[in-house]
Amino acid sequence: MRVGRDYQPLSYDIRLPDSVQVAALRLPDASRAVINAALTRLWPHLDAFMREHPGPAWKQVAELMGSPDPHGDRQWRCESETVGRLMRVQAARKQIFLFIQPILSDGFIRPSTEKRPAGKDRTLIKEAITALQTTHDDDEPSFVTMLNVIEACCNFFLREGHFPEAYEELQPIPLLTVGLLTYAGDDGGTKGQAYRLSLDLEASSATLRLRTPDETGTWPRDWHKRPITVPLPACLTERLKAGVPMAPTLREVVKGDGSRVAVLDMIVQVKKQELAEWNSIERVLGFD
């Protein structure tokens, strides 16, 4: 994998063929149960994920627990990688909460009037964040990130009548409501024990093999002998030719009518395009 600020990952969601949809959806169902059980068990240990821990997220999870429902070492690695990434996101958010907690004030809440209900005083909130930034070094969170957390705390105040005393009071356990499984914990598309993936860029197609449970919940051993041909869109093919493919993610999409679809997020690391010189730009879109 290429590293550095000059590269970025791009994701393309590919709908899996109809012939494998039923089997493919059994996998996020099974993995979601394992992931949610692990999140529930690890949530009291959120502070452990606030400490610096080099390496993939699954290794950090492995130090704290094993699979709540063992069905394959590499399968658990993928599930625990998903768990670890979610916990690391929440740990980073908790650090921001601890950073802004001293400035939380009732003054952030605009009182109700006859014409409008109580709400957030965004002008005062923004002024407080700016003042906080001037008193710290360059390591503080971004303005937008702090604003997001403060507004979440204000929403809590509007519901409960007081600000949260702990991050865990503000944030419930981030359980998955839809299936999501990254394959970054496996051994790659060629030697993977949870998935296999090979690309034919000239034909704009991929050959995918997924380890999925059958109708009885059994995990067949011959899964790698069941190839799935997946057409690739032209835009993804061009990206793959110029970039580096990364481990994909299997994801469940729930449509408005309640039906479910299994998609594979193909992730490609590409070089960032150089930005135009500022003096050559005629229009700029901004948000307040």
C-alpha positions in Angstrom: 0.0 0.0 0.0 1.3 3.5 -0.9 1.4 5.9 2.0 1.7 9.7 2.3 -0.5 12.7 1.7 -0.1 12.4 -2.1 -2.4 9.3 -2.2 -6.0 8.7 -1.2 -8.4 5.7 -1.3 -11.4 5.7 -3.5 -14.4 3.3 -3.1 -16.7 1.9 -5.7 -19.7 -0.1 -4.7 -20.4 -3.1 -7.0 -23.7 -4.9 -6.7 -23.1 -8.7 -6.6 -24.9 -10.8 -9.2 -28.5 -11.9 -8.5 -27.4 -15.6 -8.5 -25.3 -15.1 -5.3 -27.4 -12.5 -3.5 -29.1 -14.9 -1.1 -25.8 -16.7 -0.1 -23.9 -13.4 0.1 -26.4 -11.8 2.4 -26.1 -14.7 4.9 -22.5 -13.6 5.5 -23.2 -10.0 6.7 -26.0 -11.5 8.9 -23.6 -13.9 10.6 -20.8 -11.4 10.9 -23.1 -8.6 12.2 -24.1 -10.8 15.1 -20.4 -11.5 16.0 -19.4 -7.8 15.5 -22.2 -6.5 17.7 -21.4 -9.1 20.4 -17.8 -8.0 20.4 -18.7 -4.3 20.5 -20.9 -4.9 23.5 -18.1 -6.7 25.3 -15.5 -4.2 24.4 -17.5 -1.0 25.0 -16.5 -0.8 28.7 -12.9 -0.9 27.6 -13.1 2.1 25.1 -10.3 3.9 26.8 -7.9 1.1 25.7 -8.5 2.2 22.2 -7.5 5.8 23.0 -3.9 4.7 23.5 -1.5 4.6 20.6 -1.4 1.1 19.1 0.5 0.6 15.9 -0.7 -2.0 13.4 -4.0 -3.2 12.2 -7.1 -2.8 14.4 -7.8 -6.6 14.6 -4.5 -7.1 16.6 -5.7 -4.6 19.2 -9.0 -6.4 19.5 -7.2 -9.8 19.7 -5.3 -8.6 22.8 -8.6 -8.1 24.6 -10.9 -11.0 23.5 -11.4 -13.9 21.1 -14.4 -14.5 18.8 -17.8 -14.8 20.6 -18.8 -17.3 17.9 -15.7 -18.9 16.4 -16.2 -19.9 12.7 -12.7 -19.4 11.2 -9.5 -17.6 12.3 -9.4 -15.3 9.2 -13.1 -14.7 9.3 -12.7 -13.5 12.9 -9.8 -11.3 11.9 -12.0 -9.6 9.4 -14.8 -9.2 11.9 -12.4 -8.0 14.6 -10.8 -5.5 12.1 -14.3 -4.1 11.6 -14.8 -4.0 15.4 -11.4 -2.4 16.0 -12.0 0.3 13.4 -15.4 1.2 15.0 -13.8 1.3 18.4 -10.9 3.5 17.3 -13.3 6.0 15.7 -15.3 6.2 18.9 -12.1 6.5 21.0 -11.0 9.4 18.9 -14.4 11.0 19.3 -14.2 10.5 23.1 -10.8 12.3 23.1 -12.6 15.3 21.4 -15.4 15.1 24.0 -12.8 15.3 26.8 -11.1 18.3 25.0 -14.3 20.3 24.7 -16.0 19.3 27.9 -14.6 22.2 30.0 -16.3 24.8 27.8 -19.7 23.2 27.7 -22.1 25.9 29.0 -25.8 26.5 29.5 -25.1 29.6 27.4 -24.8 27.3 24.3 -28.6 26.7 24.7 -30.9 29.3 23.2 -34.0 29.6 25.5 -37.4 28.9 24.1 -39.7 31.8 23.2 -43.3 32.1 22.2 -42.3 31.8 18.5 -39.6 29.1 18.6 -38.5 26.2 20.9 -35.2 26.0 22.7 -32.2 25.3 20.5 -28.5 25.7 20.0 -26.8 29.1 19.9 -24.4 28.3 17.1 -22.9 31.8 17.1 -21.8 31.5 20.7 -20.6 27.9 20.2 -18.4 28.9 17.2 -16.9 31.8 19.3 -16.1 29.4 22.1 -14.4 26.9 19.8 -12.3 29.7 18.2 -11.3 30.9 21.7 -10.4 27.3 22.7 -8.2 26.9 19.6 -6.2 30.0 20.4 -5.2 28.6 23.8 -3.8 25.2 22.5 -1.2 24.1 20.0 -1.6 22.6 16.6 -2.6 19.2 17.9 -6.2 20.1 18.8 -9.1 18.7 16.7 -10.4 20.5 13.7 -13.1 23.2 14.1 -15.7 21.2 12.3 -15.0 18.1 14.4 -15.3 20.0 17.7 -18.5 21.7 16.5 -20.0 18.3 15.7 -19.3 16.9 19.2 -20.5 20.1 20.9 -23.7 20.0 19.0 -24.2 16.4 20.0 -23.8 17.4 23.6 -26.3 20.3 23.1 -28.8 17.9 21.6 -28.3 15.7 24.7 -28.9 18.8 26.9 -32.1 19.6 25.1 -33.4 16.0 25.7 -32.1 15.4 29.2 -31.8 18.9 30.7 -28.1 18.6 31.4 -24.8 18.0 29.6 -23.4 14.5 29.6 -20.8 13.8 32.3 -19.1 11.1 30.3 -18.8 10.2 26.7 -20.4 6.9 27.2 -23.5 8.7 28.5 -23.6 10.7 25.2 -22.8 7.8 22.8 -24.6 4.5 23.0 -22.8 1.3 21.9 -22.3 1.7 18.1 -24.0 -1.5 17.1 -24.3 -2.3 13.4 -27.9 -2.2 12.1 -26.8 -3.5 8.6 -24.1 -5.9 7.7 -20.6 -4.6 7.1 -17.4 -6.7 6.9 -14.0 -5.5 5.8 -11.6 -8.1 4.4 -8.5 -6.1 5.5 -7.9 -8.8 8.2 -7.4 -11.6 5.7 -4.3 -12.6 3.7 -5.1 -10.9 0.5 -7.0 -11.8 -2.7 -4.7 -14.6 -3.7 -4.2 -16.5 -0.4 -7.2 -15.2 1.6 -9.0 -17.7 3.8 -12.2 -15.6 3.9 -12.3 -14.4 0.4 -10.4 -14.6 -2.9 -10.4 -11.9 -5.6 -8.6 -11.8 -9.0 -8.9 -9.0 -11.6 -9.0 -9.2 -15.4 -8.7 -5.5 -16.3 -8.7 -6.2 -20.0 -12.1 -7.9 -19.7 -13.3 -5.3 -17.1 -14.3 -8.1 -14.7 -13.3 -9.7 -11.4 -13.5 -13.3 -10.1 -14.7 -13.4 -6.5 -14.9 -16.2 -4.1 -16.6 -15.7 -0.7 -16.7 -17.9 2.4 -20.3 -17.9 3.4 -22.5 -20.1 5.6 -25.1 -22.3 3.9 -28.8 -22.5 4.7 -28.1 -24.5 7.8 -25.4 -22.2 9.1 -22.6 -24.5 8.2 -19.4 -23.0 6.7 -18.5 -25.2 3.6 -14.8 -26.0 3.1 -15.1 -25.9 -0.7 -16.1 -22.2 -0.8 -13.0 -21.3 -2.8 -14.1 -23.6 -5.6 -17.2 -21.5 -6.3 -16.2 -18.5 -8.5 -18.4 -15.5 -9.0 -17.9 -13.4 -12.1 -18.4 -9.7 -11.3 -18.5 -7.1 -14.2 -16.5 -3.9 -13.4 -17.6 -0.5 -14.6 -15.2 1.3 -17.0 -14.4 4.0 -14.4 -13.3 1.5 -11.9 -11.2 -0.4 -14.4 -9.3 2.8 -15.3 -8.7 3.5 -11.6 -7.4 0.0 -11.0 -5.0 0.3 -14.0 -3.6 3.5 -12.5 -3.8 2.7 -8.8 -3.4 0.0 -6.2 -6.3 -2.3 -5.2 -6.9 -2.6 -1.4 -8.9 -5.1 0.5 -12.6 -4.8 -0.3 -15.6 -4.5 2.1 -18.8 -6.6 1.8 -21.8 -4.5 2.7 -25.5 -4.9 3.0 -27.7 -2.1 1.5 -31.3 -1.8 2.7 -33.6 -0.2 0.1 -36.6 2.0 0.9 -39.0 -0.9 0.4 -37.1 -3.0 3.0 -35.4 -5.3 0.5 -31.7 -6.0 0.9 -28.8 -6.1 -1.5 -25.2 -7.3 -1.1 -22.6 -5.0 -2.6 -18.8 -5.2 -2.6 -17.0 -2.0 -2.0 -13.9 -2.1 -4.2 -11.3 0.2 -2.8 -8.4 1.7 -4.9 -5.6 3.8 -3.7 -4.8 6.5 -6.3 -2.6 9.5 -6.5 -4.3 12.8 -5.6 -4.9 15.2 -8.4 -3.0 18.4 -8.1 -5.2 21.4 -7.1 -5.5 24.3 -9.5 -3.6 27.5 -8.6 -5.8 29.6 -6.4 -5.5 32.7 -8.7 -6.9 30.7 -11.6 -10.1 29.8 -9.8 -13.1 31.8 -10.8 -15.7 30.4 -8.4 -15.6 28.9 -4.9 -18.4 27.1 -3.0 -18.4 27.6 0.7 -20.5 26.4 3.6 -21.2 28.2 6.9 
